[in-house]
Amino acid sequence: MNLADSSTLASTLTTRGYRRVAEEAEADLIILNTCSVREKAEDRVYGRLGEIYKFKKRKPHLKVAVVGCMAQRLGPELSQRVPHVDYVLGTDRVFELPDVLEGLEGTSPIMTAFGHENMDLIEPIKETPYSGFITISRGCDNYCTYCIVPFVRGREREHSDDYIVDAAKKMADEGVVELTLLGQNVNSYKYNDTDFPGLLRRVARETGIRRIRYMTSHPKDLSKRLVEVMAEEPKLMPHIHLPLQSGANRILNRMGRIYTIEHYLKIIDYIRSKLEYVSITTDLIVGFPSETEEEFELTLEAVRRIGYDSAFMFRYSVRPGTTAARYADDVPEEDKIRRLNRLIELQQSIAYERNQREVGQVRESLVEGYSRRSKEHMRARTDGNKTILFPAGDVAAGTVLPIRVTSADAFTLHGEVAGVH
């Protein structure tokens, strides 16, 4: 979502006469669009601001803007901590930056009040000439106890289904092959009589988009109907990102997740019963306040039982302003690190095993360009959202090819073009 917001802001600035440059040293304005989900993300922002200071010393007219979640959380405190920050705009005010730069009436260098965001300003954005994002909703109403998002992004609000379908049609006309629908919790999307499965069906049937993805799902809202729509609509890519967070019910309850491990497992079983092929990924947190060794083992057990294709895995860090910040952060850091390392080791072994199942299969894959390491290979994204490398040929980025998987490790598939598409 931050990538989509950054692209939208850059596009807005371009229409106002600004030109994007490749190097920071050339810039008259540097913008950091920030995340507050983890302490490490904010630490990186402070590090980047330290690096940017050298440019400010050389070019006193250089303006520095910090926008997004960290700006929302800290507000004026951020510019007090880092005096060379000129503008601090929270999540509802990000797209007003051009007005702020021009000093329009009603703007100021620090703006973090909620209730000012105009959803119409959050336009669909092309990530590449062949892929794009549409933000279908903003904010979150779930208030998980560890999560700062509802406090920095506000309550949930949606674009209309007609707006989203029209935007998808426009993107298809502009050559977009793969579209990702974005929301903090896409499953809770509701506009008049259209729910999220209904929205997906409309985008699949009423637009020329060939490949449709979405993120992120919340287990409490993922319906059987959504799974059935995925099974019925071939344009919907067989990948579901479904955060588990913990395999222990007491910890899930303390996290405010509103589901049990038993409910989550039923969802997984239903997905796999309906979809002939599906890639399932997740988020996991270890070392949440009061998590015992036995409860951590329950998370390992759940990961073994489910068999994720990949996972984002974190050790718990306190986020000031959240409910969990009032809990005693009582799991020793060395235990958090040990548990995280065990979880990573287990998940990597499972990912390797899952990828071995891909060998011999033909996957419809979207070519993204050359491999990052060598121009002898090209990189593509399979329908299951896995990276696959294949020998370079005369193939343009944005082409969809059937690629046969010939080998795999825990992170990457390798293959060869299976035939002319």
C-alpha positions in Angstrom: 0.0 0.0 0.0 2.9 2.4 0.7 4.3 1.6 -2.7 1.0 2.5 -4.3 0.7 5.7 -2.2 4.3 6.7 -3.2 3.5 6.2 -6.8 0.3 8.2 -6.6 2.1 11.1 -4.8 4.9 11.1 -7.4 2.3 11.2 -10.2 0.4 14.0 -8.5 3.7 16.0 -8.2 4.5 15.4 -11.8 1.2 16.8 -12.9 2.0 19.9 -10.9 5.2 20.5 -12.8 7.7 18.6 -10.7 10.2 16.3 -12.4 11.4 13.1 -10.7 15.2 12.7 -10.6 17.3 9.5 -10.3 19.8 10.7 -7.7 19.2 12.4 -4.3 22.0 14.8 -5.0 20.1 16.3 -7.9 16.8 16.7 -5.9 15.3 19.9 -4.6 12.7 17.9 -2.7 13.2 14.5 -1.0 10.2 12.6 0.4 10.2 9.7 2.7 6.9 7.8 2.8 7.0 5.9 6.0 5.8 2.8 7.9 5.2 2.4 11.6 4.2 -1.2 11.8 7.6 -2.2 13.3 10.1 -0.2 15.3 12.8 -1.3 12.8 10.9 0.6 10.0 11.0 3.8 12.0 14.7 3.3 12.9 15.5 3.0 9.2 13.7 6.4 8.6 15.9 8.1 11.2 18.9 6.5 9.5 17.8 7.8 6.1 17.2 11.2 7.5 20.7 11.2 8.8 22.0 10.4 5.4 19.9 13.1 3.7 21.3 15.8 6.1 24.5 15.9 4.0 22.5 17.0 1.0 20.7 19.6 3.0 24.1 21.1 4.1 25.2 21.4 0.5 21.9 22.7 -0.8 20.1 24.8 1.9 17.1 25.2 -0.4 16.5 21.5 -0.4 13.2 20.5 1.2 12.7 17.3 3.1 9.2 15.8 3.6 8.3 12.9 5.9 4.8 11.6 5.1 2.7 8.6 6.0 2.3 6.5 9.1 5.4 7.6 11.1 4.5 11.2 10.3 1.0 10.5 11.5 2.2 8.9 14.7 4.8 11.5 15.8 3.5 14.7 14.3 5.4 17.8 15.5 7.7 15.6 17.6 9.3 14.4 14.4 10.5 17.8 13.3 11.6 18.5 16.8 13.7 15.4 16.8 15.0 16.0 13.3 15.1 19.8 12.7 16.1 19.5 9.0 12.6 18.0 8.2 10.6 20.7 6.6 7.2 19.0 6.2 5.4 16.4 8.2 2.2 15.1 6.6 0.1 12.3 8.1 -1.8 9.6 6.2 -4.9 11.7 5.5 -2.8 14.6 4.3 -0.1 12.9 2.1 -1.6 13.9 -1.2 -1.9 17.6 -0.1 1.9 17.9 -0.3 1.8 19.9 -3.6 -0.5 22.4 -2.0 1.7 22.6 1.0 4.8 23.2 -1.2 3.0 26.0 -2.9 1.8 27.5 0.4 -1.9 27.4 -0.5 -4.3 28.8 2.1 -5.3 26.3 4.8 -2.1 24.3 4.6 0.8 24.2 7.0 4.2 22.4 7.2 2.8 19.9 9.8 -0.6 18.4 9.2 -1.8 15.2 10.8 -5.5 15.7 11.4 -7.8 12.9 10.3 -11.0 13.5 8.3 -9.4 15.4 5.5 -8.5 12.7 3.0 -10.2 12.8 -0.3 -10.6 9.2 -1.6 -10.8 10.6 -5.1 -7.2 11.8 -4.9 -6.1 8.2 -4.4 -6.0 7.3 -8.0 -5.1 3.9 -9.5 -1.4 3.7 -10.3 0.7 1.8 -12.7 3.6 0.1 -11.0 5.1 -0.8 -14.4 3.6 -0.5 -17.9 2.1 -3.9 -17.4 1.1 -4.0 -13.7 -0.9 -1.7 -11.4 -2.5 -1.2 -8.1 -6.0 0.0 -7.1 -6.5 0.9 -3.5 -10.1 -0.2 -2.9 -10.2 0.8 0.8 -8.2 2.7 3.3 -7.9 2.4 7.1 -8.8 -0.5 9.4 -11.5 -1.2 12.0 -9.9 -4.2 13.6 -7.6 -2.7 16.3 -5.4 -5.7 16.8 -3.6 -5.0 20.1 -0.1 -5.0 18.6 -1.0 -2.9 15.5 -0.6 0.8 15.0 -2.3 0.9 11.6 -5.8 1.9 12.8 -4.3 4.8 14.8 -2.2 6.1 11.9 -4.5 5.2 8.9 -7.9 5.8 10.5 -11.2 4.1 10.1 -12.1 2.0 7.1 -13.5 3.8 4.0 -14.0 2.5 0.5 -14.1 3.4 -3.2 -17.4 2.5 -4.9 -17.4 -0.7 -6.9 -18.2 1.3 -10.1 -15.2 3.5 -9.5 -12.9 0.4 -9.1 -14.3 -1.4 -12.1 -14.0 1.8 -14.3 -10.4 2.2 -13.1 -9.6 -1.4 -13.9 -11.1 -0.9 -17.4 -8.9 2.1 -18.0 -5.8 0.3 -16.8 -6.6 -2.6 -19.2 -6.9 -0.1 -22.0 -3.5 1.2 -21.1 -1.9 -2.2 -21.3 -2.0 -3.4 -17.7 -1.9 -7.2 -17.6 -1.8 -7.8 -13.8 -3.8 -5.8 -11.3 -3.6 -5.9 -7.5 -6.5 -4.7 -5.4 -5.2 -3.2 -2.1 -6.7 -2.7 1.4 -5.7 -3.2 5.0 -8.5 -5.8 5.1 -9.9 -6.4 1.6 -12.3 -9.1 2.9 -14.4 -6.5 4.8 -14.9 -4.4 1.7 -18.6 -3.4 1.4 -20.1 -0.7 -0.8 -23.9 -0.7 -0.9 -24.8 -4.2 -1.9 -21.4 -5.2 -3.2 -19.1 -7.2 -1.0 -15.5 -8.2 -1.8 -16.3 -11.5 -3.6 -18.9 -9.5 -5.7 -16.2 -6.9 -6.5 -13.7 -9.5 -7.6 -16.3 -11.1 -9.9 -17.1 -7.7 -11.4 -13.5 -6.9 -12.1 -12.9 -10.4 -13.5 -15.9 -10.3 -15.8 -16.3 -6.7 -16.8 -12.7 -5.7 -17.5 -9.8 -6.7 -19.8 -7.4 -7.3 -17.0 -5.9 -10.8 -17.4 -4.5 -11.4 -13.9 -6.0 -10.2 -10.7 -4.5 -10.3 -7.2 -5.5 -8.8 -3.8 -4.1 -8.2 -0.4 -4.4 -8.4 2.5 -7.0 -10.8 4.0 -8.1 -11.1 7.6 -9.1 -14.6 8.7 -12.2 -13.4 10.5 -13.7 -12.0 7.3 -12.5 -14.5 4.7 -15.7 -16.1 3.4 -16.5 -19.4 1.7 -18.0 -17.3 -1.1 -14.7 -15.6 -1.7 -13.0 -19.0 -2.1 -15.8 -20.2 -4.5 -15.4 -17.0 -6.6 -11.6 -17.7 -6.8 -12.4 -21.3 -8.0 -14.8 -20.1 -10.6 -12.9 -17.1 -12.1 -9.7 -18.1 -13.9 -8.4 -14.5 -13.9 -8.1 -14.6 -10.1 -4.6 -15.7 -9.3 -4.3 -18.7 -6.9 -2.5 -16.9 -4.1 -3.9 -16.0 -0.7 -2.0 -14.1 1.9 -3.7 -14.9 5.2 -1.9 -13.7 8.4 -2.0 -16.2 11.2 0.3 -14.3 13.7 0.2 -17.1 16.3 -0.8 -20.7 16.7 -1.9 -20.3 20.3 -5.5 -19.3 21.1 -4.6 -17.4 24.2 -2.1 -15.3 22.3 -4.5 -14.8 19.4 -7.1 -13.6 21.9 -4.5 -11.3 23.6 -3.6 -9.9 20.1 -7.3 -9.1 19.5 -7.4 -11.3 16.4 -11.0 -12.5 16.9 -10.5 -16.0 15.6 -9.1 -19.3 16.9 -6.5 -21.6 15.4 -9.3 -24.1 14.8 -11.3 -21.6 12.8 -8.2 -20.7 10.8 -7.4 -24.3 10.0 -11.0 -24.8 8.7 -10.4 -21.9 6.3 -7.2 -23.4 5.1 -8.8 -26.8 4.6 -11.7 -25.2 2.7 -9.4 -23.3 0.4 -7.4 -26.4 -0.5 -10.6 -28.4 -1.0 -11.9 -25.9 -3.6 -8.8 -24.7 -5.4 -6.9 -27.3 -7.3 -3.7 -25.3 -6.9 -3.1 -22.5 -4.4 -0.1 -20.7 -2.9 -0.8 -19.7 0.7 1.5 -17.2 2.6 1.2 -15.6 6.0 2.5 -13.3 8.7 3.8 -14.6 12.0 4.9 -12.9 15.3 7.0 -14.5 18.0 7.7 -13.3 21.5 4.4 -11.5 22.0 3.9 -10.4 25.6 3.5 -13.4 27.9 4.0 -16.0 25.1 5.3 -19.2 26.8 7.6 -21.7 25.2 4.6 -24.1 24.9 2.6 -21.5 23.0 5.5 -20.8 20.7 5.6 -24.6 20.0 1.9 -24.4 19.1 2.9 -21.8 16.4 5.5 -24.2 15.0 2.9 -27.0 15.0 0.5 -24.8 13.1 3.2 -23.9 10.5 4.0 -27.6 10.0 0.3 -28.5 9.7 -0.5 -25.7 7.2 2.6 -25.8 5.1 2.9 -22.2 3.9 4.6 -21.4 0.7 6.3 -18.5 2.4 5.9 -16.3 5.4 6.9 -12.9 6.8 8.2 -13.6 10.3 8.9 -11.1 13.0 9.8 -10.9 16.6 7.5 -8.7 18.6 8.4 -5.0 19.1 6.4 -2.5 21.2 4.5 0.1 19.2 3.7 3.1 21.4 0.0 4.0 21.3 -1.2 0.4 20.8 -3.1 -1.6 23.5 -0.2 -4.1 23.7 2.2 -1.3 24.6 0.5 -1.4 28.0 1.4 -5.1 28.4 4.7 -6.1 30.0 7.2 -6.8 27.2 8.3 -9.8 29.3 9.7 -12.3 26.7 13.5 -11.8 26.9 15.1 -10.5 23.7 17.4 -13.6 23.4 14.3 -15.8 23.6 12.6 -13.8 20.9 15.6 -14.1 18.6 16.0 -17.8 19.3 12.3 -18.4 18.6 12.4 -16.4 15.4 15.4 -18.3 14.2 13.7 -21.6 14.9 10.6 -20.5 13.0 12.6 -19.2 10.0 14.5 -22.5 9.8 11.3 -24.5 9.9 9.5 -22.3 7.3 12.5 -22.4 5.0 12.5 -26.2 5.0 8.7 -26.2 4.3 9.1 -23.6 1.5 11.8 -25.8 0.0 9.5 -28.8 0.1 6.5 -26.8 -1.3 8.7 -25.6 -4.2 9.8 -29.1 -5.0 6.2 -29.9 -5.7 6.3 -27.3 -8.4 9.0 -29.2 -10.3 7.5 -30.6 -13.6 4.5 -28.2 -13.4 3.7 -25.6 -16.0 2.9 -22.2 -14.5 1.4 -19.2 -16.4 4.0 -16.6 -15.5 4.2 -12.8 -16.0 7.7 -11.8 -17.3 9.1 -8.9 -15.2 12.4 -8.4 -16.9 16.0 -9.7 -16.5 17.1 -11.5 -13.4 18.6 -9.1 -10.8 21.9 -11.0 -10.9 22.4 -11.8 -14.5 21.1 -10.9 -18.0 21.5 -14.6 -18.9 18.2 -15.2 -17.2 14.8 -13.5 -17.1 12.6 -13.2 -14.1 8.9 -13.9 -14.1 6.0 -14.2 -11.5 4.0 -17.3 -11.5 0.3 -17.4 -10.9 1.0 -18.6 -7.4 3.1 -15.4 -6.9 6.5 -17.2 -6.9 9.6 -15.9 -8.6 10.8 -18.1 -11.5 14.0 -17.6 -13.5 14.3 -18.9 -17.1 16.9 -18.6 -19.9 16.8 -15.1 -21.4 15.3 -14.8 -24.8 13.5 -12.2 -27.0 10.7 -11.8 -24.6 9.2 -8.4 -23.5 8.4 -7.6 -19.9 4.6 -7.9 -19.5 4.4 -11.0 -21.6 2.5 -14.0 -20.0 4.3 -17.3 -20.8 3.7 -20.9 -19.8 6.9 -21.9 -18.0 7.8 -25.4 -16.9 9.5 -25.6 -13.5 12.7 -27.7 -13.8 14.2 -27.1 -10.4 13.7 -25.1 -7.2 15.2 -24.0 -3.9 13.4 -22.5 -0.9 13.1 -19.1 -2.5 13.1 -19.3 -6.3 11.9 -21.6 -9.0 13.9 -22.2 -12.2 12.4 -23.3 -15.5 12.1 -23.1 -19.2 9.4 -21.8 -21.6 7.0 -24.6 -22.2 5.8 -23.5 -25.6 4.5 -20.5 -27.6 1.7 -18.6 -25.8 
